[in-house]
Amino acid sequence: MSRIRMKIFVSNETDAALTFSDEEIVHGDFTPDWNPPPTIGPGERKGFQGEGNIVPIDQAVTGTEGRVRYQIEAPDGGELYIHWDSPLIESQFGNTFHVWAPANWEVTHSGGQGHEAELDIRLRRTARRSVPNFHARGRGFAFKNKWDSGLPVISLGFLWNALFDSLPGPLGELGIDRVIDENFVPITHADAGLCGGMVYTVMDYYAQHLFPPESTSSPVLRDDALFGYIRDRLWDSFDVGGQGHRFLGYSSPHYPNGDEGVIQTAGFTRGRSWVTYREAFPEIQADIDAGRLSPVGLIQTDNLDIGTNHQVLAYAYEKSGQDVTLYIYDPNEAQQEIALKFNITATDGEVHVARIGGDPKNDHRIFCFFRINGYSPKSPPNGLRIKSVRKALRASGPPPYSVRGAVVANRAAGSVTRWLHTI
C-alpha cells in the first residue's frame, strides 16, 4: 500500500482574511512544501496536505489525521476549525471530517474520500441560499394534503400495470396485457395522504415554468386528470427500484440513532444522526447550491408505522456555524413556508429537528430525514402559464419585493414577458 495522502483546499469566499493560528498532526505529517499557508486572503483558494507514514519498502503503516485552525479576521469573526482523519483501514464511515465555523459564517466541505483524496472547503458569510424562482407561497398547491376517503390510491390494478410497464416484453410474449381499470381492487385510499405525489408534481410544474392549478380544494373524482397524475407520481416518489427501502429501514425500532453503538463499530450500518447530518443535509445543500429542488423523506416513526412518514420539498437553507435552517414546501400546509431547524455538530445521539410554522398537529417528531433519489421530470396536467408580475414575484422568493421595480428592470433588460417565461 502506498502512502495515504489528504489534500485540503480552502476557498475563502468572504471579505475577511484567514490567519493561521494552530495545527496538530495526530498520525503522519504534513507533506514538505505543503504546510498550511500563513494567510488565505479574500477570494483566495489555498491548500495543504497531510500524509501517512511508510516503512522503507513503501508500505503504509499509518493513515493521516490532523487539525488546523485559522482565525477569521473580522469584528464578528472567530475560529475556522478543520479536522481530517483518513485511517489506514477505512471503516463504514470512510474518511471523516469536522469542519466548523463560528456563528454568522457558513462553511461546507465536499470530497475527501479514498487514500489519495482531495477535500474542498468553502467559507462564506451566512445568507439564505435558494433555488431560483421558487417559494412555497406561489409554487405549492393551494390545497392541503387532504383527500376524499373514497379515492383509491394503490390498487391491485395499479400495481399490475406498474409491473407490466417494467416488464412489457416478457409479459407480452405470454399474452398478458395491462388491465383497463387501474382502480381494480383498491388496497389503500387517498385519505392516507399523497404527499410524495404532490411534491413530485410541484417539481414538475416548476421544471415546465408553470404554476399549479389555483383550486383550494383537492380533486374529488377518481377520473380527474390531476388526481391520477399525483397518484402516479406518488408511486414514483417511493423509489421502489432504488433506495425506497429506507422509508422502512429507518423506521425500525432496531435502527440505531447515533453512530457510536456496537452495530456501527462492527461496520454494519450508520446511525440515523449520521444519515441525517453527514449524508442527507450535504446532499440537499448541494442540490440547492446547484439550483435544484430537493425532495426529502421525513421518518416520523421508530415502530414501523410507515404511514406516519412524510415527504416534503426543500428549496432554501441558511447555515450559521453548525446551525441549519432548511426551508420546505410541506403538502400538509399548502402554500405556507415551513422551516426545519437543527444542529449538525454531533452524530452520537438522537436527531433533533425543530419545526417552525404550520399547524401544530403536523409537528411530528422527526427521527431521521434523507434525500429522495430517482426524480426525473414529467409533464403535469392543468398547469398555468405565468402572466402576472405580482404572482411571479410571490412565487420566486420571500418579501419584500417590488412589482414596479421588477417591471422597470426587465423592460430595461429587454422584455417583461420574456422574463415571466423564465420563472
Backbone hydrogen bonds in HBPLUS format (Angstrom, degrees):
<---DONOR---> <-ACCEPTOR-->    atom                        ^
c    i                          cat <-CA-CA->   ^        H-A-AA   ^      H-
h    n   atom  resd res      DA  || num        DHA   H-A  angle D-A-AA Bond
n    s   type  num  typ     dist DA aas  dist angle  dist       angle   num
A0060-ALA N   A0001-MET O   2.90 MM  59  5.54 144.7  2.02 138.9 149.5     1
A0052-GLY N   A0004-ILE O   2.73 MM  48  5.12 154.2  1.79 147.8 156.2     2
A0005-ARG N   A0115-HIS O   2.92 MM 110  6.04 163.2  1.95 157.9 158.3     3
A0117-ALA N   A0005-ARG O   3.16 MM 112  6.39 163.0  2.19 150.8 146.6     4
A0006-MET N   A0050-GLY O   2.81 MM  44  5.24 155.5  1.87 161.5 162.1     5
A0050-GLY N   A0006-MET O   2.98 MM  44  5.24 154.6  2.04 146.7 147.3     6
A0007-LYS N   A0117-ALA O   2.93 MM 110  6.14 177.3  1.93 147.7 146.8     7
A0119-LEU N   A0007-LYS O   2.75 MM 112  6.08 168.7  1.76 160.4 161.8     8
A0008-ILE N   A0048-PHE O   2.82 MM  40  5.47 165.6  1.84 174.1 173.9     9
A0048-PHE N   A0008-ILE O   2.94 MM  40  5.47 146.2  2.05 145.9 155.7    10
A0009-PHE N   A0119-LEU O   2.91 MM 110  6.26 168.2  1.92 172.4 175.6    11
A0121-ILE N   A0009-PHE O   2.81 MM 112  6.00 155.9  1.87 161.4 169.6    12
A0010-VAL N   A0046-LYS O   2.75 MM  36  5.55 170.2  1.76 166.3 165.6    13
A0046-LYS N   A0010-VAL O   3.14 MM  36  5.55 146.9  2.25 148.2 147.4    14
A0011-SER N   A0121-ILE O   2.76 MM 110  6.05 168.4  1.77 159.4 162.8    15
A0123-LEU N   A0011-SER O   3.00 MM 112  6.25 169.5  2.01 175.1 172.6    16
A0012-ASN N   A0044-GLU O   2.90 MM  32  5.57 174.2  1.90 172.2 170.2    17
A0043-GLY N   A0012-ASN O   2.71 MM  31  5.34 142.8  1.84 157.9 167.6    18
A0013-GLU N   A0123-LEU O   2.92 MM 110  5.69 145.6  2.04 152.7 162.6    19
A0073-GLU N   A0017-ALA O   2.92 MM  56  5.46 173.4  1.93 176.3 174.5    20
A0018-LEU N   A0040-ILE O   2.94 MM  22  4.98 156.2  1.99 132.8 140.5    21
A0040-ILE N   A0018-LEU O   2.88 MM  22  4.98 147.9  1.98 139.0 146.7    22
A0019-THR N   A0071-GLN O   2.95 MM  52  5.11 162.8  1.98 142.6 147.6    23
A0071-GLN N   A0019-THR O   2.76 MM  52  5.11 165.7  1.78 147.6 149.8    24
A0020-PHE N   A0038-PRO O   2.86 MM  18  5.04 174.6  1.86 145.1 146.2    25
A0021-SER N   A0069-ARG O   2.93 MM  48  5.59 164.5  1.95 152.6 147.3    26
A0022-ASP N   A0069-ARG O   3.41 MM  47  5.11 156.2  2.47 133.1 130.6    27
A0069-ARG N   A0022-ASP O   2.85 MM  47  5.11 160.4  1.88 154.0 150.7    28
A0024-GLU N   A0067-ARG O   2.82 MM  43  5.12 147.5  1.93 150.6 152.4    29
A0067-ARG N   A0024-GLU O   2.77 MM  43  5.12 153.4  1.84 149.6 157.8    30
A0026-VAL N   A0065-GLU O   2.81 MM  39  5.27 149.1  1.90 134.2 143.0    31
A0027-HIS N   A0065-GLU O   3.20 MM  38  5.00 163.7  2.23 130.1 132.6    32
A0065-GLU N   A0027-HIS O   3.20 MM  38  5.00 160.6  2.23 128.1 128.9    33
A0029-ASP N   A0051-GLU O   2.86 MM  22  5.58 154.4  1.92 157.8 165.8    34
A0051-GLU N   A0029-ASP O   2.78 MM  22  5.58 158.0  1.83 164.8 172.3    35
A0031-THR N   A0049-GLN O   2.93 MM  18  5.66 163.6  1.95 147.1 150.7    36
A0034-TRP N   A0031-THR O   2.82 MM   3  5.13 144.5  1.94 143.1 140.7    37
A0049-GLN N   A0034-TRP O   3.03 MM  15  5.45 156.4  2.08 147.8 146.6    38
A0044-GLU N   A0041-GLY O   2.99 MM   3  5.33 160.3  2.03 136.6 136.2    39
A0061-VAL N   A0053-ASN O   2.98 MM   8  5.75 170.8  1.99 140.7 141.5    40
A0055-VAL N   A0059-GLN O   2.90 MM   4  5.39 154.3  1.97 142.6 148.3    41
A0058-ASP N   A0055-VAL O   2.89 MM   3  5.61 136.5  2.08 138.4 138.7    42
A0064-THR N   A0086-SER O   2.96 MM  22  5.29 149.5  2.06 140.5 145.0    43
A0086-SER N   A0064-THR O   2.83 MM  22  5.29 177.3  1.83 160.6 161.5    44
A0066-GLY N   A0084-TRP O   3.12 MM  18  5.73 151.2  2.21 145.5 152.3    45
A0084-TRP N   A0066-GLY O   3.09 MM  18  5.73 158.6  2.13 156.1 162.6    46
A0068-VAL N   A0082-ILE O   2.85 MM  14  5.21 155.1  1.91 149.7 157.8    47
A0082-ILE N   A0068-VAL O   2.90 MM  14  5.21 152.7  1.98 161.9 168.0    48
A0070-TYR N   A0080-LEU O   2.93 MM  10  5.06 159.0  1.98 144.8 151.7    49
A0080-LEU N   A0070-TYR O   2.76 MM  10  5.06 169.8  1.77 155.4 159.0    50
A0072-ILE N   A0078-GLY O   2.75 MM   6  5.30 173.6  1.75 166.6 168.7    51
A0074-ALA N   A0072-ILE O   2.93 MM   2  5.87 123.7  2.26 113.3  97.1    52
A0077-GLY N   A0074-ALA O   2.86 MM   3  4.63 158.2  1.90 115.6 113.9    53
A0081-TYR N   A0100-TRP O   2.91 MM  19  5.13 162.5  1.94 149.9 155.2    54
A0100-TRP N   A0081-TYR O   2.93 MM  19  5.13 149.5  2.02 139.8 149.4    55
A0083-HIS N   A0098-HIS O   2.86 MM  15  5.04 141.9  2.01 140.7 151.4    56
A0098-HIS N   A0083-HIS O   3.01 MM  15  5.04 156.2  2.07 136.3 141.2    57
A0085-ASP N   A0096-THR O   3.01 MM  11  5.39 133.0  2.23 163.0 164.8    58
A0096-THR N   A0085-ASP O   3.12 MM  11  5.39 153.1  2.20 146.7 148.4    59
A0094-GLY N   A0091-SER O   3.04 MM   3  5.37 162.9  2.07 111.0 116.5    60
A0105-TRP N   A0102-PRO O   3.22 MM   3  5.84 137.9  2.41 139.2 139.8    61
A0126-THR N   A0104-ASN O   3.17 MM  22  5.05 175.8  2.17 116.0 114.7    62
A0321-GLY N   A0105-TRP O   2.83 MM 216  5.64 172.1  1.84 157.4 160.1    63
A0106-GLU N   A0124-ARG O   2.68 MM  18  5.10 171.9  1.68 158.0 158.9    64
A0124-ARG N   A0106-GLU O   2.79 MM  18  5.10 163.5  1.82 155.0 160.6    65
A0108-THR N   A0122-ARG O   3.03 MM  14  5.32 153.0  2.11 144.1 152.7    66
A0122-ARG N   A0108-THR O   2.87 MM  14  5.32 162.9  1.90 153.0 156.9    67
A0110-SER N   A0120-ASP O   2.95 MM  10  5.38 145.1  2.08 145.2 156.0    68
A0120-ASP N   A0110-SER O   2.99 MM  10  5.38 173.5  1.99 161.9 163.5    69
A0112-GLY N   A0118-GLU O   2.94 MM   6  4.74 126.1  2.24 127.2 119.9    70
A0129-ARG N   A0317-TYR O   2.83 MM 188  5.43 171.3  1.83 169.4 170.1    71
A0317-TYR N   A0129-ARG O   2.90 MM 188  5.43 148.7  1.99 147.5 157.8    72
A0131-VAL N   A0315-TYR O   2.85 MM 184  5.43 156.9  1.90 166.4 164.8    73
A0135-HIS N   A0395-ALA O   2.78 MM 260  4.96 100.5  2.41 139.4 133.4    74
A0139-ARG N   A0135-HIS O   3.03 MM   4  5.89 155.5  2.09 160.4 166.9    75
A0140-GLY N   A0136-ALA O   3.22 MM   4  4.97 156.9  2.28 119.0 123.6    76
A0146-LYS N   A0144-LYS O   2.71 MM   2  5.47 141.1  1.86 104.5  92.2    77
A0145-ASN N   A0331-PRO O   2.95 MM 186  5.36 125.5  2.26 127.9 135.3    78
A0151-LEU N   A0148-ASP O   3.24 MM   3  5.85 171.8  2.25 119.2 121.6    79
A0190-ALA N   A0151-LEU O   2.79 MM  39  5.35 154.0  1.86 158.0 165.0    80
A0153-VAL N   A0188-THR O   2.95 MM  35  5.59 178.8  1.95 137.0 137.3    81
A0187-ILE N   A0154-ILE O   2.73 MM  33  5.51 153.6  1.80 147.9 151.4    82
A0188-THR N   A0154-ILE O   2.95 MM  34  5.11 157.3  2.00 143.8 148.8    83
A0159-LEU N   A0155-SER O   2.93 MM   4  6.20 167.4  1.95 157.6 159.9    84
A0156-LEU N   A0185-VAL O   2.93 MM  29  5.36 163.9  1.95 139.2 142.5    85
A0160-TRP N   A0156-LEU O   2.91 MM   4  6.04 154.8  1.98 144.8 152.3    86
A0157-GLY N   A0184-PHE O   3.00 MM  27  4.76 157.5  2.05 144.0 143.1    87
A0161-ASN N   A0157-GLY O   3.05 MM   4  6.25 163.3  2.07 148.3 151.8    88
A0162-ALA N   A0158-PHE O   2.97 MM   4  6.21 151.2  2.05 147.0 155.6    89
A0163-LEU N   A0159-LEU O   2.96 MM   4  6.21 152.8  2.04 147.1 153.9    90
A0164-PHE N   A0160-TRP O   2.86 MM   4  6.17 158.5  1.91 150.5 157.2    91
A0165-ASP N   A0161-ASN O   2.89 MM   4  6.06 158.0  1.94 147.2 152.3    92
A0166-SER N   A0162-ALA O   3.28 MM   4  6.47 136.8  2.48 134.7 144.9    93
A0166-SER N   A0163-LEU O   3.13 MM   3  5.24 130.9  2.38  97.4 110.5    94
A0167-LEU N   A0163-LEU O   3.05 MM   4  6.29 132.5  2.28 143.9 157.2    95
A0167-LEU N   A0164-PHE O   3.11 MM   3  5.07 133.0  2.34  95.8 108.7    96
A0171-LEU N   A0167-LEU O   3.37 MM   4  6.34 164.8  2.40 152.8 157.0    97
A0172-GLY N   A0168-PRO O   2.90 MM   4  5.70 150.8  1.99 138.1 147.1    98
A0173-GLU N   A0169-GLY O   3.02 MM   4  6.23 153.2  2.09 155.9 162.8    99
A0174-LEU N   A0171-LEU O   3.09 MM   3  5.25 139.7  2.26 100.0 111.5   100
A0176-ILE N   A0171-LEU O   3.03 MM   5  5.28 157.0  2.08 154.1 148.0   101
A0175-GLY N   A0172-GLY O   2.97 MM   3  5.11 160.0  2.01 110.1 113.9   102
A0184-PHE N   A0181-ASP O   3.17 MM   3  5.56 155.4  2.23 118.5 118.6   103
A0192-ALA N   A0189-HIS O   3.17 MM   3  6.15 168.6  2.18 125.6 128.9   104
A0193-GLY N   A0190-ALA O   2.78 MM   3  5.42 163.6  1.80 122.2 128.0   105
A0198-MET N   A0194-LEU O   2.98 MM   4  6.24 154.3  2.04 156.8 165.1   106
A0199-VAL N   A0195-CYS O   2.93 MM   4  6.19 155.6  1.99 152.4 158.9   107
A0200-TYR N   A0196-GLY O   3.04 MM   4  6.26 170.7  2.04 151.4 153.1   108
A0201-THR N   A0197-GLY O   2.97 MM   4  6.03 154.1  2.04 142.1 149.8   109
A0202-VAL N   A0198-MET O   2.97 MM   4  6.11 157.8  2.02 147.6 152.8   110
A0203-MET N   A0199-VAL O   3.05 MM   4  6.33 154.9  2.12 148.5 155.6   111
A0204-ASP N   A0200-TYR O   2.95 MM   4  6.24 144.3  2.08 140.7 150.8   112
A0205-TYR N   A0201-THR O   2.96 MM   4  6.34 156.6  2.01 153.1 158.1   113
A0206-TYR N   A0202-VAL O   3.08 MM   4  6.31 163.4  2.11 148.5 152.9   114
A0207-ALA N   A0203-MET O   2.95 MM   4  6.19 156.3  2.01 146.2 152.7   115
A0208-GLN N   A0204-ASP O   3.08 MM   4  6.31 138.5  2.26 143.3 153.9   116
A0208-GLN N   A0205-TYR O   3.12 MM   3  5.14 128.9  2.39  95.7 109.3   117
A0210-LEU N   A0205-TYR O   2.92 MM   5  4.96 166.4  1.94 146.8 147.7   118
A0209-HIS N   A0206-TYR O   3.08 MM   3  5.06 164.7  2.10 107.9 111.5   119
A0211-PHE N   A0384-LEU O   2.89 MM 173  4.92 164.1  1.92 141.0 146.2   120
A0384-LEU N   A0211-PHE O   2.84 MM 173  4.92 165.4  1.86 145.3 149.6   121
A0224-ASP N   A0221-LEU O   3.14 MM   3  5.28 163.1  2.17 110.3 112.6   122
A0228-GLY N   A0224-ASP O   3.00 MM   4  6.26 170.2  2.01 160.5 163.0   123
A0229-TYR N   A0225-ALA O   3.00 MM   4  6.14 151.3  2.08 142.3 150.3   124
A0230-ILE N   A0226-LEU O   2.90 MM   4  6.11 169.0  1.91 157.4 159.6   125
A0231-ARG N   A0227-PHE O   2.91 MM   4  6.08 159.7  1.95 153.4 159.4   126
A0232-ASP N   A0228-GLY O   3.05 MM   4  6.24 156.8  2.10 141.9 147.7   127
A0233-ARG N   A0229-TYR O   2.92 MM   4  6.21 155.5  1.98 151.3 158.5   128
A0234-LEU N   A0230-ILE O   2.84 MM   4  6.07 137.9  2.02 143.2 154.9   129
A0235-TRP N   A0231-ARG O   3.34 MM   4  6.72 154.5  2.41 146.6 150.6   130
A0236-ASP N   A0232-ASP O   3.19 MM   4  6.58 155.7  2.25 141.8 148.5   131
A0237-SER N   A0233-ARG O   2.88 MM   4  6.10 149.4  1.98 146.0 153.6   132
A0238-PHE N   A0235-TRP O   3.13 MM   3  5.42 146.5  2.25 103.9 113.5   133
A0239-ASP N   A0236-ASP O   3.08 MM   3  5.71 160.9  2.12 115.7 121.6   134
A0242-GLY N   A0239-ASP O   2.96 MM   3  5.22 156.8  2.02 109.5 116.9   135
A0244-GLY N   A0239-ASP O   2.93 MM   5  4.62 138.0  2.11 150.4 137.4   136
A0246-ARG N   A0243-GLN O   3.11 MM   3  6.01 171.9  2.11 124.2 126.6   137
A0247-PHE N   A0244-GLY O   3.13 MM   3  6.00 156.1  2.19 124.7 128.1   138
A0248-LEU N   A0245-HIS O   3.02 MM   3  5.41 133.4  2.24 106.2 117.8   139
A0249-GLY N   A0245-HIS O   2.87 MM   4  6.15 171.9  1.88 158.4 160.2   140
A0250-TYR N   A0246-ARG O   3.00 MM   4  5.63 166.3  2.02 140.4 144.6   141
A0251-SER N   A0248-LEU O   3.07 MM   3  5.21 143.3  2.21 102.5 113.7   142
A0252-SER N   A0249-GLY O   3.27 MM   3  5.57 167.3  2.28 110.9 114.4   143
A0304-LEU N   A0251-SER O   2.97 MM  53  4.97 154.2  2.03 140.8 138.7   144
A0255-TYR N   A0252-SER O   3.17 MM   3  5.36 163.7  2.19 107.3 112.4   145
A0272-ARG N   A0256-PRO O   3.01 MM  16  6.39 154.1  2.08 135.9 141.9   146
A0273-SER N   A0257-ASN O   2.78 MM  16  5.92 169.2  1.79 174.3 170.7   147
A0259-ASP N   A0347-THR O   2.94 MM  88  6.06 137.9  2.12 138.8 151.8   148
A0265-THR N   A0261-GLY O   3.00 MM   4  6.24 163.9  2.02 151.9 157.0   149
A0266-ALA N   A0262-VAL O   2.92 MM   4  6.10 146.6  2.04 148.1 156.6   150
A0268-PHE N   A0263-ILE O   3.15 MM   5  5.84 156.5  2.21 168.5 166.9   151
A0267-GLY N   A0264-GLN O   2.79 MM   3  5.06 153.0  1.86 106.7 115.9   152
A0275-VAL N   A0271-GLY O   3.01 MM   4  6.32 167.9  2.03 156.9 160.3   153
A0276-THR N   A0272-ARG O   2.89 MM   4  6.04 156.7  1.94 148.3 154.5   154
A0277-TYR N   A0273-SER O   2.87 MM   4  5.86 171.7  1.87 152.6 154.4   155
A0278-ARG N   A0274-TRP O   2.86 MM   4  5.12 145.4  1.98 132.4 143.8   156
A0280-ALA N   A0275-VAL O   2.75 MM   5  5.97 164.0  1.78 159.1 164.6   157
A0281-PHE N   A0276-THR O   3.06 MM   5  6.24 158.3  2.11 153.5 158.6   158
A0283-GLU N   A0279-GLU O   3.32 MM   4  6.43 152.7  2.40 143.3 150.9   159
A0283-GLU N   A0280-ALA O   3.08 MM   3  5.23 117.6  2.48 101.3 116.8   160
A0284-ILE N   A0280-ALA O   2.92 MM   4  6.19 162.0  1.95 161.1 166.7   161
A0285-GLN N   A0281-PHE O   2.76 MM   4  5.89 166.7  1.78 162.9 166.9   162
A0286-ALA N   A0282-PRO O   2.92 MM   4  6.00 154.7  1.98 140.3 146.8   163
A0287-ASP N   A0283-GLU O   3.04 MM   4  6.31 152.3  2.12 143.5 150.8   164
A0288-ILE N   A0284-ILE O   3.04 MM   4  6.38 166.3  2.06 156.1 157.8   165
A0289-ASP N   A0285-GLN O   2.89 MM   4  6.09 165.0  1.91 154.6 159.1   166
A0290-ALA N   A0286-ALA O   3.04 MM   4  6.11 139.0  2.21 138.1 148.3   167
A0290-ALA N   A0287-ASP O   3.06 MM   3  5.18 127.2  2.35  97.0 111.2   168
A0292-ARG N   A0287-ASP O   2.77 MM   5  4.85 165.5  1.79 144.0 140.2   169
A0291-GLY N   A0288-ILE O   2.95 MM   3  4.94 160.5  1.99 105.7 111.3   170
A0294-SER N   A0314-ALA O   3.11 MM  20  5.11 167.5  2.13 154.2 154.8   171
A0314-ALA N   A0294-SER O   2.89 MM  20  5.11 165.2  1.91 151.2 146.7   172
A0372-ILE N   A0295-PRO O   2.91 MM  77  5.48 171.8  1.91 139.3 142.1   173
A0296-VAL N   A0312-VAL O   2.90 MM  16  5.32 174.2  1.90 149.8 150.0   174
A0312-VAL N   A0296-VAL O   2.95 MM  16  5.32 160.8  1.98 152.6 158.9   175
A0297-GLY N   A0370-PHE O   2.85 MM  73  5.37 164.2  1.87 163.1 166.6   176
A0370-PHE N   A0297-GLY O   3.07 MM  73  5.37 148.6  2.17 142.7 152.1   177
A0298-LEU N   A0310-HIS O   2.76 MM  12  5.09 173.1  1.76 150.8 152.9   178
A0310-HIS N   A0298-LEU O   3.06 MM  12  5.09 164.3  2.09 145.9 150.4   179
A0299-ILE N   A0368-CYS O   2.84 MM  69  5.13 168.6  1.86 155.2 156.3   180
A0367-PHE N   A0299-ILE O   2.79 MM  68  5.55 152.7  1.86 162.1 169.9   181
A0308-THR N   A0305-ASP O   2.94 MM   3  5.89 169.2  1.95 130.3 134.0   182
A0309-ASN N   A0306-ILE O   3.07 MM   3  5.32 150.4  2.16 105.9 114.4   183
A0313-LEU N   A0329-TYR O   3.00 MM  16  5.06 154.7  2.07 144.0 150.9   184
A0329-TYR N   A0313-LEU O   2.76 MM  16  5.06 154.4  1.82 145.0 152.4   185
A0315-TYR N   A0327-TYR O   3.10 MM  12  6.12 162.9  2.13 157.9 161.3   186
A0327-TYR N   A0316-ALA O   2.81 MM  11  5.06 166.5  1.83 142.1 145.8   187
A0318-GLU N   A0325-THR O   2.84 MM   7  5.14 141.0  2.00 143.6 154.1   188
A0325-THR N   A0318-GLU O   2.84 MM   7  5.14 153.7  1.90 151.9 160.1   189
A0320-SER N   A0323-ASP O   2.86 MM   3  5.23 162.0  1.89 158.2 162.7   190
A0323-ASP N   A0320-SER O   2.96 MM   3  5.23 156.8  2.02 136.3 134.1   191
A0344-ILE N   A0322-GLN O   3.01 MM  22  5.50 158.9  2.06 151.4 153.7   192
A0324-VAL N   A0342-PHE O   2.83 MM  18  5.47 171.0  1.84 174.0 176.0   193
A0342-PHE N   A0324-VAL O   3.07 MM  18  5.47 154.6  2.14 148.6 155.7   194
A0326-LEU N   A0340-LEU O   2.79 MM  14  5.04 169.5  1.80 150.7 154.0   195
A0340-LEU N   A0326-LEU O   2.77 MM  14  5.04 157.5  1.82 145.1 152.8   196
A0328-ILE N   A0338-ILE O   2.84 MM  10  5.42 168.3  1.85 159.7 162.8   197
A0338-ILE N   A0328-ILE O   3.35 MM  10  5.42 171.7  2.36 158.6 158.2   198
A0333-GLU N   A0330-ASP O   2.81 MM   3  5.46 163.9  1.84 126.5 132.0   199
A0336-GLN N   A0333-GLU O   3.31 MM   3  5.77 158.4  2.36 126.6 133.0   200
A0339-ALA N   A0356-ILE O   3.09 MM  17  4.98 167.9  2.10 144.7 148.3   201
A0356-ILE N   A0339-ALA O   2.75 MM  17  4.98 167.7  1.77 156.8 158.0   202
A0341-LYS N   A0354-ALA O   2.79 MM  13  5.04 164.7  1.81 149.2 154.6   203
A0354-ALA N   A0341-LYS O   2.82 MM  13  5.04 166.3  1.84 151.6 154.5   204
A0362-ASN N   A0359-ASP O   2.88 MM   3  5.60 161.7  1.91 124.8 130.5   205
A0363-ASP N   A0360-PRO O   3.06 MM   3  5.15 164.5  2.09 109.8 113.5   206
A0364-HIS N   A0362-ASN O   2.95 MM   2  5.76 133.4  2.18 105.8  92.1   207
A0392-ALA N   A0388-SER O   2.93 MM   4  6.08 151.1  2.01 143.4 152.2   208
A0393-LEU N   A0389-VAL O   2.95 MM   4  6.18 158.6  2.00 152.7 157.0   209
A0394-ARG N   A0390-ARG O   2.99 MM   4  6.21 158.2  2.04 147.4 153.9   210
A0395-ALA N   A0391-LYS O   3.00 MM   4  6.13 145.1  2.13 142.9 151.1   211
A0396-SER N   A0393-LEU O   3.12 MM   3  5.03 152.9  2.19  99.5 107.9   212
A0406-ALA N   A0402-SER O   2.98 MM   4  6.18 155.6  2.04 145.0 151.2   213
A0407-VAL N   A0403-VAL O   2.96 MM   4  6.23 159.8  2.00 154.2 159.5   214
A0408-VAL N   A0404-ARG O   2.95 MM   4  6.15 172.7  1.96 158.1 159.7   215
A0409-ALA N   A0405-GLY O   2.94 MM   4  6.01 164.6  1.97 146.9 151.8   216
A0410-ASN N   A0406-ALA O   3.03 MM   4  6.07 161.0  2.07 145.7 150.7   217
A0411-ARG N   A0407-VAL O   2.90 MM   4  6.01 146.1  2.02 148.5 157.7   218
A0412-ALA N   A0408-VAL O   3.08 MM   4  6.25 157.2  2.13 145.1 151.0   219
A0413-ALA N   A0409-ALA O   3.03 MM   4  6.28 136.9  2.22 132.8 145.0   220
A0414-GLY N   A0410-ASN O   3.03 MM   4  6.12 116.3  2.45 128.6 142.4   221
A0414-GLY N   A0411-ARG O   3.16 MM   3  5.14 146.0  2.28  95.4 105.5   222
A0419-TRP N   A0415-SER O   3.22 MM   4  6.41 151.7  2.31 134.9 142.3   223
A0420-LEU N   A0416-VAL O   2.93 MM   4  6.28 156.4  1.99 151.8 158.1   224
A0421-HIS N   A0417-THR O   3.11 MM   4  6.41 146.6  2.22 146.1 154.5   225
A0422-THR N   A0419-TRP O   2.95 MM   3  5.28 149.1  2.05 107.4 117.2   226
A0423-ILE N   A0420-LEU O   3.20 MM   3  5.31 156.6  2.26 103.9 110.9   227
